[in-house]
Structure formats: C-alpha cells, structure tokens
Amino acid sequence: MSTSATDLFNYRRRQSSVVHIGSIDMGGDNPIRIQSMTTTNTNDTASSVAQAERIIEAGGELVRLTTQGSREAENLKNINAGIRADGYKTPLVADIHFNPHVADVAALYAEKVRINPGNYVDPARKFVHQEYTDEEYAQELQKIEDRFVPFLNICREHHTAIRIGVNHGSLSDRIRNRYGDTPEGIVESCMEFLRICKREHFDDVVISIKASNTVVMVQSVRLLVAQLDREDMHYPLHLGVTEAGEGEDGRIKSAVGIGALLADGIGDTIRVSLSEEPEAEIPVARELVDHFTARAGHRLIPAAEAPGFDWLHPSRRTTVAAANVGAAHVPVVITSVVPQSADADQRPDYIYIGSTMPGQVDPEQMYIADFNAMPALREAGLERVCPIYPTHAIPFIGMDTSRVKFLVLQYGTPADEYIACLKAHPEVVVVAMTHHANPTGDQRALVHEMMAAGVTNPVVFAQMYHTDDKAAFQLAAAADMGALMIDGLTDGLWLMNEGTIAADDIAATAFAILQAARLRVSKTEYISCPGCGRTLYDLRATIARIKEATRDMKGLKIGIMGCIVNGPGEMADADYGYVGAGVNRVSLYRRQECVEKNIPEEQAVDHLLALIRKDQLNNQNQE
C-alpha cells in the first residue's frame, strides 16, 4: 500500500490552496515562485532597496529581509516605499526570530511575515533535558495560541500573508524533549501553528521546513505533506536547503534536496540559499524549476509502487553484493572517460572503455568493457575488466565467469526477459538507463518492478546529458538523482555527457552528488549560511579562509554560521562550528557544545584551526 498520495512515477504538481501575497498569488495553478533574501542591514534603507531591486531584476518574485527588532520592522515601511517608487510591485517578506512583537509591527509594512515556530514563543533553546507532563505541554501550546491569534488578526486586517518557517536548526527544547531531534518533531513544530490557522480560518499561509541535511529536509517535507493530507490542509510549500554553502557544492546540495521534492510535484516556491550575493541565487532556482516543470504532460509511466516500500520512511534497498557494488558498500561511481585527476578520494570505481584497450592501464583501476570485446581485451593483458551486456545479450550472461557483470536495462523491457536472469545471477549489476522525459519516474519504475519481483541485484543509475555548460550539467544531474538517492535505491551513479565538460568534472560531480545525499564522503564539507542583516562579520571572506585551511581534512564537516538563529542546531550535523556572536565576535562549537565564546573575529579562524588540530592529536594519541 502506498504511504502517500504522491504519484512516484508521473510528474504532477501537488494541488495546494492559493495564497495572496501582495501583487502575486502562490499555490494552486500559479507558477512556482522564486525568491531570495537580502544581506543588508534592514535599517539601511538605501542599501536594502538597492539589493532588493537587484534580486528583482534577476527574476526574484519575493524578497525577504531580516527583521530582528522593532526598528527594523518600522523601516520596512521606508524600504517598501522606496521599491514602489521605483516601479516594482514585488512583495516583501519580513523574517522574524525571537520577538513576536516585531512580527506584529512587520505585518503593517510587509506583504508577508515569516515566523519560526522554534523561537516565536518558546524561549531560546539551550539543548537542555526537561520532561513535560501532558498538562504542562498543553499549557505551553496555550501560550502559543494566546500570542499567535492576535498576530493573525493583525495580518487579517492588513491583508498580510504569513509563512510558518520551521528550521531544523532552531527546533525548540520543548519539541526536542517530546519528539527528539527527528523529522516527526520538525513536522509537529509546524503543525502546532497550522492547526491554529485552520481554527481561526486564516488561509493566507505558506509553509516551509528546511535543514542543512538534505535527507532530513526531504523526509520532513514528505511527512508534512502526508500529515497535511490527513488533516485536510492544502497550504502551499516553500522549499529550500539551509546553509547549503557556496559555489558548486552549494548548488549541487541544493539541487539534490530541492530536486527530490520538485520531482514529486511538491513545492510552490523555492529559495536556493547560497553564501554568495543574493541575486546569484535566482538563476539557479529558475533552472531547477524549469527542469521539472518541463516534465508536465509527459508520456504516462504505467508503474506500480512495490509492496513494502515506504516513501515516508525510506531505507536503503536490500541488495546482494556484486564485488564492491551493493549491499553495505558505498555507492560506486562509474565514468565513461578516464579522468586526469590524481585525487585518490575521487577516483572512479569503474571506467567504461567500450571495446578499446586504454592507452595507459592503471593496475589499481577497474574497467568495464563491451561483453563481446572481453576475450580480446583479456588476451591483450587487461585483467581488471568486467563485461557490460545490452538487453538482447542476456542469454550470454550465464556463459561468463566474471566476478561482476553489468546489464543495461530500461523500464518497459519485458519482465520475463530479465527477472529470471537476475535471480539466477546475483553477480549482475543493473545499469538503469532512461530516455524518458521524466527520468526520475522512469528509473524509479524499473527498480520498483524489480523489488515487486523479489530481485535484489544492485542498481546503478545512468543518465546521459548533452551540454557544454558544467553548471547546467551539475544542476540537472543532482536534481535527477535526488529522489532516487533519498528513496534508498542507489548503489551507484554513472553520469555521461555529450559535450566538452572535462572527465574530472563529471567524476567530481558524481562524488559531490553522493556526498550531498549523505551516501559517500569524499571531501571536506562546509555547512555555511547565506548571511543576512544579522551577520556581523565578513562571512564570505571567512568561508574562503576556512576552506583553504581545511580542504584536505577529508570527512570533516565544518559549520560557518552568521548568527545564533540556526547555528548550533544545524551544526548538529557538523564536527565544528564557527558562529557569529556579536559585532566582529565569534563563538566556536564542537558539534552543539560551545567551547570558546566571543573570540575577536580576526583571531577566530586561527582558534578554530587550533581546536581541530588539538582534537586530531588527541584522537591519534588514543589510537
């Protein structure tokens, strides 16, 4: 039985209710809206107006501004007036944390107000343990209602929309103590507020659930969608991966998380959070939206969900091991061209060579060759080579004694042609290919057909692209693979491209996609926020310095946060954290534990590096 009303195989947008936000409507049949957030001081009218207009000119349909105090909230009036005077009708969104009174003021001057359930009424989290009786918990919920309903009345009077924006990094201690640090807790944090909205018949509500961990983000949103259906709520959804970082890694990570949900028709507005100028986020978001909405009306995929598959709580598909592919092995990377890089951590596990002996044979490298070229290649001295078979060559598989074999399959291949073969030959790895307009649905369909038949062979997802644009290739590949990885179906990736993109870049993209989905670590990971008006140090210069000093620390996760709002919470997934604590002041964290407070910003990076080196030395001594 399906765990969701979502069609896993055919792209259709989730039907949400329509929300009015100033001059635009969101949800329903309206386009997926694209937005960003300023990084200026909201008290600086001229700078905020100028940056907002750059976002708008880039294609942003909403502009969010941090609004940490009443002064900033009052100044939204001037910023709004400045933008309108220049001829722009784009709605402004006030971003509120910790002070519900500020939300009341902001509702007078912004077209939408975002509040964070984790810190709207609940006190700032201290990660403390506290048990609540049911009566005590009910009292806390009443506090929320008592404060929230007057805010809704203000919004109703001024035709102001709201966003209930839950961040994994800012869950309240109350929620964490009752539900744990779980997707279920994240969902409940949101639902507490939505139930009040429904009781009060306040309908101009948008929802977001975000996390820096793409797996947590996607699973939480899926659970939320299911819960909304159960409670007959249909509010539009805002999608984003928080603290995604910058550059290629930030774009790939965002595409994996956002793409996994867009592929299932979920999402009415998106923001790609990059540690860059905010207008740089807009074309990335536009490309992601266009990548999926182009699938609308595609040829039907007549597939059925496999019994036992749980879309809401996916786990890695159970497979047998074919050499180093499948079972408990990390997903493999296959390329069609020999990379030039000497980086051992990003060496492809297999390289496809067709029927031709490689010019220079690497004795440590595994190769894949066309099945009918195998005898000649082995005779020529190539030993670490495995055959790959097209569907029509299935009868020859049983004659081959290779330790691992590859079989190219597409959905629509008659099951009686391949299922018996796979069951008889656990050493065969399926290479799932597709030419369908909805590749995610088509490749899902093949694996679900295999699961329904009890087939446990590993599956590598292969996809061909046709571009000379590396950035476009990276976004498309990450977006296409997102849902397949989150679903637990992925034993490997094989990215191919007809164009001028270098083999090293193709391989690096595959590794980055796997790391973004928490499936395989091949390099240092940086969890960095995009910055906003609350950031009180030079975020981008700091990121660059930390990255340069730590890029060789494979497997390390380092959080670089502008302020305390999400810092410690999102850094639960990081080994170390660098968090803005005040004007040019920084606090350092080991996971969620603050180990140094209020360090002068000019000294903080050195202190962080010293902390890492000290821990590494202690670990070495213990070994």
N, C-alpha and C positions, 0 to 999 in steps of 0.2 A: 504493500500500500504506500502511495506517495506521502511524503511528510510535508508537502507544500502544494499549494495551488499553482505554483510556478511550473510552466512547461520547460523542461530541461533541454528540449531538442529544437523547438521552434521559437524564433525570436518574436516576442510580443511585449510591448510595454505594459507594465503593471498599471491598472486603472486606478488612479488616485483622484481625490477630490480637487477642486480648483480653489486656489488661494489668491486673493487680491493683494498685491504689494505695490502701492502707488500706481504707476502708469502701466505695470505689467501684470499678467496673470501667470500663475505657475501651477503645474499639475494638469490633470485631465489630458486633453489632446494638444496642449500647448508644447512648444519646443522645450527640450532640456536646456535650462538656463545656465549660463556660465558666469562665474563671479570670482572676485579676488578681494584682498584686504589691504588697506594702506599700512605703511610702516612709519608714517609721520606722527609727530606729536599732535594729538587732536586739538590741543589749544592753539596750534599754529594754523590759522585759517588759510593763509595763502599757500603754504606748502601742502596742506591736506587737499585743498581744491585742485591744485596743480597735479598732484599724484592721482587723485580720483579721476581727473579728466584723462590722464594718460591711460589708466585702466579702461575707461570707457572707449577711448579711441582705439584701443587694441581689440575691443569686442566684448568687454565686460558688461553684463546686463544688470548686475547688482554690485555695489561697492560697500564693503564693511569697514568700520572704523572702531578701534578700541576706545572704550568709554569707561575709564576706571573711576571717575569721580563726577560729582555734580557739575563742576566747572567744565569738564569735557562734554558732558551731556548738554549743557546750556549752549556750548559753542557749536554743537551740531546745527543749530538754527542758522548761524552765520555761514557755515560750510554749505549747507543745503541751499541757502540763498545765493551764494557765490556760483555754485554749479548751475542753478536755474537761470541766473543772469547770463551765463554763457551759452544758454540754449539747450542744455541737457536735461532730460526728464528721468534719468536713471535713478532708481530707488536707492536710498542709503539705509544701511543696516548698522545699528548700534550694538557693539559687543560688550556684554556686561558680565562681570565676575565680582562676587563677594558682597555687593551692596545693592539690595533690592530697591532702595530708594532711588538710586541712579537710574534703574530701569524705568521707574515711574516718570522721571524727568525726560529721559531719552525718548519715551513714547510720544512726547509732544512734538518732537522735531525730526524724528526719523520715520521712514515708511515701514521699517521692520525693526524689532528688537530681539536680539539673541540673548537668551539666558541659559546658564549652565546649571542643571539640577544639582550637581555636586557641591555647589557653593552659593546657591541662591539664598537658602535659609539655613541649611546645615553649616556648622562652623568649619573653619579651615581644617583640613584633615591633618592628623598627627600620626596616622598609622598606629593607633592605639587599639587595644582589645577591650571591648565593652559588650557585655551581654544585655540585650533588651528583652523585657517581658513583652508579651503581646499588647498589654495595656500601655506600656511605655512607648512601644513602637507606634501605636495608634495616636498617641499624644503628639509625637513628632510629625506624623502625617497631618494632624490637625493644624499644627503650626504652619506647615507649608500652605495649606488651603487658606488659612486666615490671612496670610501675606500675599498669596498669589491671586486670589479673586479680586481684590481691589485693583491690582495691576491690570488684570484682564478687562475690568470695567473702564479703566483709563484708555486702554488700547481700543476698546469697542467705540468709545466716544470719539476718538480721534482717527478712526479707521486705520489703525496701525496693526500690521501683522506681527506675529512672533515666530521665533524659532526656538524649539526646545532642543538645545545642542548639548548632547552628552559626550564628554571626552573620557576615554578610558583612564587617562592620566589624572583626572580630577574627581574620581568617584569619592563620595563622602565616606567617612569612617562608619557611619550608620549603615550604609548599604554594604560595605565590605564586611562588616561584622555579621550581618544577617545572611548575605548571599555569597560571601567570598569574593575574591578578585576574579570574577567569572563573566562570560557573556550573558548569562542569565541575570546577574546582578546589574550589568550595564543596561539591559533591557528594562528591568524593573525600575531603575532610576528614572528612565524616560516615561514609563507608563504611569507612575505616580502623578505626574503633571498632566499627562494626556487625559487621564480619567477626569480630572477637574475641568479641563477644557470641554470635554464632552458633556459633563453635567451642567456646565454653565452655557452650553450652546454657543461656544466661541469657536468658529470654524476656520479662521484665517491663521492656520497653524502649519508650520513646516517642521520636520524632524530631522535631526542628524545624530548619528552615532559614529564616532571616529576613534581611531587608535593608530599608533605608530607601527604596531604589529599587524600586518595585513591579514593574517589568519584570524586573529581576534576580531578585527574590524568586520570582515566578511561574515563570519559566523554570527556575530552580534546582530548585524543588519538582517540576516536571514531569519534569525529567531524573532526579531522585532516584527518583520513582515508577517510571520505566522501568527504572532500574538495580536497584531492589529486586525487580522482577518477574524480571529476568534472573538474579538470584542467589537466587531463591526465598525472599525475605524479605517479611514482610507486617506489619511493625510499624506501630502507629498513628501518625498525624501530627498535630503541633501547628502551627497556622497563626498568623502574625502579621506585621505590617509594623512594623519597629522605627523608633523616632524619628519617628513619624507626625506629631507636633505636637499642637496642641490645637484646640478649637473646631470650627467647620465644616470647615476644611481637614483637620484630623486625622481626622475621621470619614469624610470623602469619600475621602481617600487610603487609609485602612484598608479601606473598603468595596470600592474598586477592586481592591486586591491580594488580600484575603481572599475577596472575592466571585468573582474569576476562578477560584479553586481550588474553592470550595464549589460553584460552578455545574457543575463536572466531577465532583462527588461525592467530592472529595478533602478530607480533614480530619476528625479525631476530637475535637479540642479546639481552642479558639481563645482568643487574648487580643488585645484591641484596646488598643494602647499609646498612651495619651493623656497629655499633660503637664497632668494635672488630678488631682483626688482619685481614688484607685484605684477606689472604688466607682462612680464615674461611668462607668467602662469597661463595667460589667456589662450595663446595659440596651442599650447599643449592640451588644455581642456577641450578646445574646439576640435582638435584632431581626434581625441578619444571619442567624443560624442558622435562625430561624423562616421567614425569607424564602425560603430554599432548601429546607428540609425539607418545606415545604408542597407542593412540586412532586412529591413521591414519588407514584407510581402514575398519573401524568398520561397523557393520550391519546398513543399511540405516534406518533412523528415518523419516517416511513419514508424516511430520508435516507441518502445515502452520502457518504463523505469524498472530496473532489476529488483526482484524481491529482496528485501533486507537492506537496500541502500537507504541511508538516512541523510538527506540533503541538509538537515538542520544540525546534525552532529556527525559530520563526515570523519571517517578514519581512513588510514591508508588501506587500499585494497589489498587483500591477502593474495600473494603470488608466490610461486616457487622461484628459486634462484636458477638462472641460466648463467653460469660462471658468475660474473660480478654484476649482473643485471637482475633486479627484482628482489623479492624477499626483504631482508633488513638492510640491503645495500642502499647507499645514497643514490639518487637518480643519476644516470650517466649522461654524458654529453657526447654527441656524435657530430662530426663536421664532414663536409664534402671536399674540403680543400685543406692542405697541410698548413697550419698556422706557422708563423715565423717566430713567435714569442718564445722566450726561454723560461717563462714563468711556470714552474712545475705545478703550482696550485691551480692553474687554469689550462693545463694540458688536456685536450680532449681524450676521453676514454677510448674512443674508436674513430678512425678516419676512413671514410669511404673512398676507394681508389678506382672503382669501376672494374675494368679488365686489364689495367696497365700497371706494371711494376713501378712503384715510386722511385723517383730519381735518386733519393738518398733514404735508405732504410734505417729507421730508428729501432734498435733491438729491443727497446722497452715499450714500444708503441704497438697497440692492437689495431689491425686494419680490417675493413670489410670490403669484400670483392664480389662481383657478379658470380653466381654459382657456377656458370659454365666456363669461367676463367680460372677456377681454382686449381685444376691439375697443372696448368702451365705455370701459374704463379708459384706453386709449391716446388715444382721442378726447378724453377729459377732461384730457389733458395729462400722464399718468403714463408716463414713458419708461423708467425703470429697473425694469422689471417682467418677470417670467418666468412662463410658464404651468406649471401642475401638472395632470396628467391622471390620472384613475382608470383602472383596467384596461380597462373597457368602452369607453373612448375612444381606445384605441391606434390605430385606423385614422385618426384625425385628426392624429396627431403629424407625419406626413410633410407635411402642408399648412402647417405652422407654420414660419416663418423665424427664430424666436427663436434667439439665440446659445446659450442654455442652456434646457433644459426638464426638468421633473421628472415622474417616473412612479411612482405608488404601487403597490407590489407586495406580495403576501403569499405565503409558501410554500404550495404547493398550486395556485397558478394554473398551468394547463396550459402547459408549456414552449413548445409550438408557438404559443401566443398572444403571447408576449413576446420570445423569444430572437431571432427574425429581425428584429424591430423594433429591438432594442438594437444588434445588429450593424450594422444599416443606419444607425443614428443615434447616433454617439458623443457627440453633444451632450446626450444624455439622462442625467440623474442618477436612479438608482433610490432611491426612498424606501421602505425596508424596514419595513413595518408588521406587527404581530402582535397577536393576541388570545389566543394560546395560553397555557396555564398554565405552560409552560416557555418564556418568550420568548427566552432566550439560545439554546436549541437550535433553536427555530423560525427565528429570524433567521439563525443560522449555516447552517441547511439551505438557505435561499434563496441565500445567497452561494456555497455550495459547488456548488449546482446551476448557477449562473452560471459559476463557474470551470471546471467539468467541460465546459461547452458552449463554452468559449473566449471568453466575454463579458468585456470589460474596462471596461465603464461604471462610473463611481464609484458608491458606495453610501453613503447617509446612513441611519443607524439612528434610527427614530422610535418613541417609546413614549408612551402616554397613561397618566397616573396620576389617581387620584381621592382627593384628600386635602386637608385644610386644615392639616396638620401639616408645616411646612417641613423639620424634621429627618428625619421619616419619608420624605418625598419625596426628599431628598438621598441618604439611605442606599440606598433602593430603586433610584434611577436609577444611582448609582455602581456598585452591585453588579451590576445588569443589564448594564451596558455594559463591565464589567471584562474579561471573557474576549474579547469582540468586539474590543476595542482591542488587548489583548495578542496576539491572533491575527493582527493586522495587517490587519483587514478594514474599518477605519473611515475613511471620507472625510468624515464629518460627523455631528453629533448634532442631533436635533430632539426636545426634551423638551416635553411638553404636560401640562397638568393641569386637571382639572375641580375647582375649589376656589378658595380665597381667597388662595393664595400669589401674591405680587406678581410681576409680569413681570420686574422687575430680579433678583429672587431666582432665578427659573427660568433666566434667561440666565447669571447668575453661577455657578449650579450646573454648567451645561454646560461653561463655561470651566474651572472647578475640576476637573471630571472629566477633561478632556483634559490638564490640567497634571499631575494625579496619575499619568496613564499616560505621561508624558513625550512627549506628542504636540503640545502647543501651550502656549507660555509667555505668560501674560497679566498676571502679577503677581509680586511677590517671594515666594520660597518659603523656609519655615523648617523645617529638619530638627532637631527638638528631642525629647530623650528624655523619658520619663515621670518620671524621677527614681526614686531608691531610697535605701536606707540608706547608699550610698556617696556620695551627692550632698552636698557640703559647703558649698554656698552656696544662696541663695534663688533656686531655679530659676524659679519661676513669675513672680516679680516681675521677674527679669532678662529673661525672654522678652517680657513686656509692654513693658518699656522698649526693648528692641532692635527689636521690631516697630513701635512707634510712631515710632522714629527712622529706620527704613529702609523703611517700607511703600511709598514712592514709587520705590524702586530696582527697576524692572521687570526681570525676568530674573535677578536676583541670587538665589543660594542661600546661606543662612546656616545653619550648624550650631550648635546650642546644646546642649552635652552636659554632663551632670552629672559625669562622670568619664572616666578614660582607657580604660576597658574596651573600648568601641566607638568612642570619639570620633574619632581620626584616620582609622580605617578607613572608617566610614560617611561621613566628610566628604570622601572621595574624590570624591563627587558634589556637594560644596558648594564655593563660591568662598572662603568664610571660615568659620573655626570658633572657637567660644568654649567652652573645655573646662576643667572643674574640675580643679585640680592639687593641692589640699590644702585645709585648713580656710581658707575665705574667700580662696583663692588661685586664679587663673585663668591659663591659657596661651592665647595666640592663634595661630591657624593660617591660612596661606594654602594652601588645599587640604590636602595632608597634610604640609606643611612648617611646623614650629613657628617662628614669627617673634618671639614675645615670651613669656618664661617667668615664671611665679609673680608675676603682677601682683596687687596688692591688689584684692579683689573690688569695692570701692567706686570704683575707678578704671578697671576693666576695660572697661566699656561705652564710656566715652569713648575709650579706647585703640583699641577695635575700630572705632569710627566714624572716628577719625583715620586708621587704616590704610586703610579703604575710600576715604576722600576722597583720600588721597595717591596710591593706585593709580589712581583715576579721573582725577586731574590728570595723572599720568604718561602715561596712555593718550591723553588729549586732546592732550598736547604731541607725542606720537609720530605722531598723525594729522595 
